[in-house]
């Protein structure tokens, strides 16, 4: 039988348990009446009703004598446990109201490397373990489309022009430099002159070729006197990197992203070494989207990061 299928819980006046517990705590009916602000006969009547419901004597209350019977001791222990559990209800409800749940959908351009964003995600996940996530990679134009169409909580991508339908804030800034792969004739060479790059094949991002957000990379290729005809393009950073490593052509990559490959002997930095072009990576949201609790908290946390951290500290490297 389930507890709610038994008669006893339905027939019991639960207020009598509180009265009984006070009687035991106060060691007498008169003291219990004073504590509760009622008369002594009221306490005596309540105790008698409880004993009738229980079917056992709970208090040995002869004149000048007060003692809790064995049955009363058992009931008192259960009463204290019950009232202890009940007393925790407000705190449990408050905790439940503060618990953040929901699903977060993130869409971003390829190879977003941002320690600031990772730290926010770490702290958010530690504080709200009930939240779930899905992250997908797309071209910057598709990232903007999905956010505009309310198919994502937020996006992280490049932008050339402002979009009146979206709220975009620079999340971080990255610098681009030219690199060659390990099979290139200039790999490992120091004090390379800019003229040594003249006429070299190059690879680049689709967004540069289409006069997109990375149009400044075209100027970088012009400074290096590279062949104006791009030999290979991709919208995906790992694939641009693959073409550089494979020796298809020289190409520009974010310096802080390429640094690991440089250390691993897969890429080599080429001139020019100064005046490198920068690109802002944007945190993009749709102000018309109705956010669930998890989305609201995370979007606010990233917004606070942007507001409180100067862009100089969010510029890599």
C-alpha positions in Angstrom: 0.0 0.0 0.0 1.1 3.5 -0.7 1.0 5.9 2.2 -1.8 7.9 0.6 -3.9 4.7 0.2 -3.9 4.1 4.0 -6.7 5.5 6.2 -4.5 6.8 9.0 -2.9 9.8 7.2 -6.4 10.9 6.0 -8.0 10.6 9.4 -5.2 12.3 11.3 -5.3 16.0 12.1 -1.7 16.9 11.4 -1.9 19.9 13.6 -2.2 17.5 16.6 1.3 16.3 15.8 2.7 19.9 16.3 0.8 20.2 19.5 2.1 16.9 20.8 5.7 17.9 19.9 5.4 21.1 21.8 4.0 19.3 24.8 7.0 17.0 24.9 9.5 19.9 24.3 7.9 22.0 27.0 7.6 19.1 29.5 4.0 19.8 30.4 0.5 20.8 29.1 0.4 24.1 30.9 3.8 25.2 29.5 2.8 24.1 26.0 -0.5 26.1 26.3 1.5 29.2 27.3 3.9 28.6 24.4 1.2 28.3 21.9 -1.0 31.0 23.4 -4.0 28.8 24.1 -5.7 27.4 27.2 -4.6 24.3 29.0 -7.9 22.5 28.4 -7.4 23.1 24.6 -4.0 21.3 24.8 -5.5 18.5 26.9 -8.4 18.0 24.4 -5.9 18.0 21.5 -3.7 15.4 23.2 -6.7 13.1 23.9 -7.9 13.3 20.2 -4.4 12.4 19.1 -4.2 9.4 21.5 -7.7 8.3 20.2 -6.4 8.4 16.6 -3.2 6.7 17.4 -4.8 4.1 19.6 -2.2 4.4 22.4 -1.4 6.5 25.5 1.3 9.0 24.7 1.8 11.0 27.9 1.7 9.7 31.5 0.2 12.9 33.1 -0.7 12.1 36.7 -0.8 15.0 39.1 2.7 16.2 39.7 4.1 13.7 37.2 5.0 14.0 33.5 6.5 11.3 31.4 6.4 10.3 27.7 5.3 6.7 27.2 7.2 4.3 24.9 4.6 4.9 22.1 4.9 8.7 22.7 8.7 8.5 22.3 8.3 6.7 19.0 5.8 9.3 17.8 7.9 12.2 19.0 10.9 11.0 17.0 8.7 10.8 13.9 7.3 14.2 14.6 10.7 15.8 14.8 11.8 14.2 11.6 8.5 15.3 9.9 8.8 18.9 11.1 12.5 18.9 10.1 11.6 17.9 6.6 8.7 20.5 6.4 11.0 23.3 7.7 13.3 22.6 4.7 10.5 23.2 2.1 10.9 27.0 1.7 14.7 26.6 1.1 14.1 23.7 -1.4 11.5 25.8 -3.3 13.8 28.8 -3.4 16.7 26.6 -4.7 14.4 25.1 -7.3 13.3 28.6 -8.5 17.0 29.5 -8.8 17.9 26.3 -10.7 18.5 27.2 -14.3 17.5 24.6 -16.9 17.0 24.6 -20.6 18.8 23.9 -23.9 21.3 26.3 -25.6 21.9 26.2 -29.3 25.1 27.8 -30.5 26.2 28.3 -34.1 29.6 29.7 -34.9 32.1 30.0 -37.7 34.9 27.5 -37.9 37.8 27.4 -35.4 36.6 30.1 -32.9 39.4 30.2 -30.3 38.6 32.5 -27.5 39.7 31.8 -23.9 37.4 34.5 -22.6 34.3 32.7 -24.0 35.6 29.3 -22.8 35.9 30.6 -19.2 32.3 32.0 -19.3 31.0 28.7 -20.6 33.0 26.8 -17.9 31.6 28.9 -15.0 28.1 28.8 -16.5 28.2 25.0 -16.7 29.6 24.7 -13.2 26.8 26.8 -11.8 24.0 25.3 -13.9 24.7 21.6 -14.5 21.2 20.9 -15.7 21.6 22.9 -18.9 22.2 21.0 -22.2 24.0 22.3 -25.3 24.3 21.9 -29.1 27.0 23.6 -31.1 27.2 23.6 -34.9 29.7 25.1 -37.4 28.7 27.2 -40.4 29.9 29.9 -42.7 29.5 33.4 -41.2 26.6 34.3 -43.5 24.8 31.1 -42.5 25.5 31.9 -38.8 23.8 35.2 -39.3 20.9 33.6 -41.1 20.2 31.1 -38.3 20.3 33.7 -35.6 18.0 35.9 -37.7 15.6 33.0 -38.2 15.5 32.3 -34.5 17.2 28.9 -35.0 20.0 29.5 -32.5 20.4 31.1 -29.1 23.4 33.1 -30.4 26.0 33.1 -33.0 29.8 33.8 -33.1 31.0 34.9 -36.5 32.6 37.5 -38.8 30.5 40.5 -40.0 31.2 43.0 -42.8 28.2 45.3 -42.3 25.8 45.8 -39.4 22.5 43.9 -39.6 19.6 46.0 -38.3 17.7 42.8 -37.3 20.5 41.6 -35.0 22.5 42.8 -32.0 26.2 42.3 -32.7 29.0 43.0 -30.3 32.8 42.3 -30.9 33.6 39.2 -28.8 37.3 39.2 -29.6 39.8 40.5 -32.1 42.4 38.4 -33.9 45.4 39.2 -36.1 46.2 37.5 -39.3 49.7 36.6 -40.6 51.0 34.7 -43.6 52.3 31.1 -43.3 53.8 28.4 -45.4 53.8 24.7 -44.9 56.8 22.4 -44.1 57.5 21.5 -47.8 57.8 25.2 -48.8 61.2 26.5 -49.8 61.0 29.3 -47.2 60.0 27.0 -44.3 62.4 27.4 -41.4 64.2 30.3 -43.0 64.9 33.4 -41.0 65.2 37.0 -42.1 63.0 36.4 -45.1 62.6 39.5 -47.3 59.2 40.5 -48.6 60.4 40.3 -52.1 61.1 36.6 -51.8 57.3 36.0 -51.7 56.7 37.7 -55.1 54.6 35.6 -57.4 54.0 32.8 -54.8 50.7 30.9 -55.0 48.3 31.7 -52.3 45.1 30.2 -50.7 42.5 32.1 -48.8 39.1 32.3 -47.2 35.9 32.5 -49.3 34.9 35.6 -47.4 38.0 37.4 -48.6 37.5 36.4 -52.3 33.9 37.5 -52.2 34.8 40.9 -50.6 33.4 39.6 -47.3 34.5 40.3 -43.7 38.1 39.2 -44.4 38.6 41.6 -47.3 41.7 43.0 -45.5 43.5 39.8 -46.2 43.5 40.7 -49.9 45.6 43.8 -49.0 47.9 41.5 -47.0 48.5 39.3 -50.0 49.1 42.4 -52.2 51.7 43.7 -49.7 53.5 40.3 -50.0 53.4 40.6 -53.8 51.7 37.1 -54.0 50.1 35.9 -57.2 46.9 37.9 -57.5 45.0 34.7 -58.6 44.1 32.7 -55.6 44.9 29.0 -56.1 42.6 27.6 -53.4 39.7 28.9 -51.3 37.6 27.5 -48.5 35.1 28.9 -46.0 36.5 26.6 -43.4 39.6 27.5 -41.4 40.9 23.9 -41.0 40.7 23.4 -44.7 42.6 26.7 -45.5 45.2 25.4 -43.0 45.2 22.0 -44.8 46.0 23.7 -48.1 48.9 25.7 -46.5 50.4 22.6 -44.8 50.0 20.6 -48.1 51.9 23.2 -50.0 49.1 24.3 -52.3 49.9 27.9 -51.4 50.9 30.5 -48.9 47.9 31.7 -46.7 46.8 33.9 -43.9 45.6 32.5 -40.6 44.8 33.9 -37.1 48.1 34.2 -35.3 46.9 32.8 -32.0 45.3 29.8 -33.8 48.4 29.1 -35.9 50.8 29.3 -33.0 50.3 25.6 -32.0 51.1 24.5 -35.6 54.2 26.7 -35.6 55.4 25.1 -32.4 54.6 21.7 -33.9 56.6 22.3 -37.0 53.7 22.3 -39.4 53.5 26.0 -40.2 56.1 28.8 -40.6 55.4 32.6 -40.3 56.2 34.7 -43.3 56.6 38.5 -43.8 55.2 41.1 -43.4 55.7 40.8 -39.6 54.3 44.2 -38.7 51.1 46.1 -39.4 49.1 42.9 -39.5 45.4 43.1 -40.4 42.8 42.4 -37.7 39.3 41.0 -37.8 36.6 41.2 -35.1 34.7 38.1 -34.2 31.1 39.0 -33.2 28.8 37.8 -30.6 25.4 37.9 -32.3 21.9 37.6 -30.8 18.4 38.2 -32.0 16.6 40.8 -29.8 13.2 39.4 -30.8 14.0 35.9 -29.5 12.2 34.7 -26.4 15.0 33.2 -24.3 14.5 30.3 -21.9 16.1 30.6 -18.4 19.4 29.0 -19.5 19.7 31.2 -22.6 18.9 34.3 -20.6 21.6 33.7 -18.0 24.3 32.7 -20.5 23.6 35.6 -22.9 23.7 38.0 -20.0 27.0 36.5 -18.8 28.7 36.9 -22.2 27.3 40.4 -22.5 28.8 41.3 -19.1 32.2 39.9 -20.3 32.1 42.2 -23.3 31.1 45.2 -21.3 33.6 44.8 -18.5 36.7 43.5 -20.4 38.4 46.1 -22.6 38.8 45.0 -26.3 42.6 45.3 -25.9 42.4 42.3 -23.4 40.2 40.4 -25.9 42.7 40.9 -28.8 44.8 37.8 -29.7 47.7 37.6 -29.4 
